[in-house]
Amino acid sequence: MVRRNPTLALVVLRARGGTTNALASRVLHRSSAAIACFVASIGTASADEPSSYVSTGGAIGVASAIDWLYGEVGIDVGHRTTTAWWLHANLDAVARIATGPTNRVMFVGPEPRWYAVRIGLERRGCRDDGAVCLLGGVDLGYRTSSVGTDVHVVGRAALELGGARVRVRSEASLLLAGCGDVDPDSDCFFDAGIGWKLGAVYQW
């Protein structure tokens, strides 16, 4: 396995040994607080707004277990349960597309790594004309590969633009997980990653 350059610590968290629990606790606490503040700041939907959506798109990001750059394709669905909250579900396929230290990145594959399914809650608030919306949410997920499985948490924040039916969504995500044995090339005990997704949305 190619070792990372230390500068990768700026974008990929790779906790080991006795510092794992402390680092995981700090990252989880700070990220959870930021996501909670963002979600709380989003307004509620009116009764005449759309009640369901389906979205598909692609993402790119970094994660320690995947070592280190990944690509992702997936589908998201959502259904409004109240004027404030939506139920969200997601299915993703993830592949490694680059590895190596920052000064000698090697593009590969894509090499399939895992499949993931998530379910959670999101809050959505829109401008009066519905053209601009903000979304925030947290999902609990399960991912599986040829060598193992694990459970993970993903926080999401998104900006959505468009018309009454067809829209474009730009979404940032933060992944936190115990990477376990989901990747044969990784020996990490705690997995963290960040990603950006661009997708098309149809709502009704």
N, C-alpha and C positions, 0 to 999 in steps of 0.2 A: 504494500500500500504506500502510495506517495504521501510523504508528510507535508503538512501545510506550512506555509510561511507564517511567522508570528503575526504579521499584519492582518491576517485573516480574522484574528480575534475581534477586529472592529466590526465585522459583519456576521460572523458565525460563532456562536457560543459552543465551546467544547469542554464540558466540565468533567473532571476526573478525580478519582481518589476521594480524600476526606473533604474536599471543597464542594463536591457535587450537591449535597443537600442544601448547604448554605447558599450557593449560587442559584440553584433552582428556586429556593424560597424567595430570594430577592427579586429575581426576574418575574416570577409569578405574581408577587405582591404588586410590583410597580406596573406591570402590564395590565393586570386586572383592574387596578385603580384607574388607569388611563382609559381603558375600554369602558368602564362603568360611568366615568364622567362624560365621555363622548355619547354613549347611549342615552344617558339621562338628559342631555342637552337637546335631543331630537324631539320635535313636536309630535303630535298625534295626527292620525288620519281622519278625515271626515267620512261620514257614512256612505257618500256617493262615490268615493274613490274606488279604484280596482281592488278586487279581493284576492286575486291569484296571479302568479306569474311563472314563467319558465325561462331559463337563461342558459346559454351555452357559450363557451369561450376557452381561451388558453391563458396560461400563466407561466411566469418565469420567477425563479427565486433562488435563495441559498438556504441550505440546511446541513447541519453537521453530520447527520447519519448518512446523507447521500454523497458527501465528499466531492463536490460541494455545491455545484450549480445544477438546478433541475428545470425541466419543462413539464408542463401539466396540461391535460385537457379534461374537461368535465362538464357536468350539467347540474344546474341548481333549480330547485322549485320552491315556491313559497305560497303560503295561504294566510290571509289575515284572520286572526281569531278574535281580536277586539279592535277598537279604534287606535290602540297604542301598539299592540304586539302582533307579530307574524310568526308562524311556524315555518322553519327553514330546513331543507334537506339537500344533500349534495352527494354526488358520486364522482370520483376523480381517478384518473390513471396517471401515474408519475414515473418519469424516466430521468436518469442522470444524463446530462448533455456536456458537462465539462468537469475536469478534475485537475489536481496539481496545485502548486503554490502560485501566489498572485503574479509572480514575475515569470512564470513558465506554465501558463494555463494550457491544458490540452483538451480540445473539443473531441468528444467521443459520441458513439452510438447513433441515435439515442439508445441507452441501455435501460430496459424496463426494470423498475425497482419495486414498486408496490401499487396496490389498489386501495382506495380508501372510501369509506362511506361515513357521512356525518349527519347529525340532526341537532337542531338547537332553536333558539329564539332570536329574533331580530326586531329592532324598532326602526320605523321609517317615518320621516317627516318631509313634506313637500311644500314648495312655494304655492301660493294660492292658485296659480294657473296650471300647476302640476308639471311644469317643464323641467324643474330642477328638484331633485330629492336627495336627501342624505339618509344613509342606512348605517346601522351599527348592530353587531350581534356577537354571540358566543355559541360555538358548537362543541359537542362532544363527539369524537369520532373513533372509528376502529379501522386499522389498516392491516393489510396482509401481504406477505411476499412468499416466495418459494421456500424461505428458510424460517419464517416465524410471523408473529402477529404482535400488535400492541394497541394500547388505547392512547388517544391524544386529545388535546384541547386546542381549538383555533379561535382566535379573536379576529373579527372582521370589521372594517370601516370602508364605506363605499360612497361614491358620488354617481348619481344616475341622471342622465339628460335625455330628453326626447319628447315624443308626442303621447297621445292618449293610449296608443297600443304598442308601438315599436320604439325601443329605447336603447341607449348605450350605457353600459356600466363599467366604471373603473374602480377596482377594489384592491385594497391593501390588506394583508393578513399576517398574523403572528401565530406561529405554531409552537407548542410546548408539549414534550412527550418524553417518556422513558424509552429510548430507542431500542433497548433490548437486543433482539436478534433479527430485526426486520431487514438488515442489510449485511451481507456476508463480508463486505470489505471494511466494516466499521467496528471499532472496539469501544465506542463511547457509552457512557452510562446515562447521559441526559441529552436529549435532542432538542434543539431550538432552531427555528428558521423564520425567515421573512419572505413574503412573496407579493407579486403584483399581477392582477388578472384583468384582462379586458374582454368583455363579452357583450353579446346582443341579447336583449330582453324582449319578450312578448308578454303583455299583461292584459287581463280582462276582468 
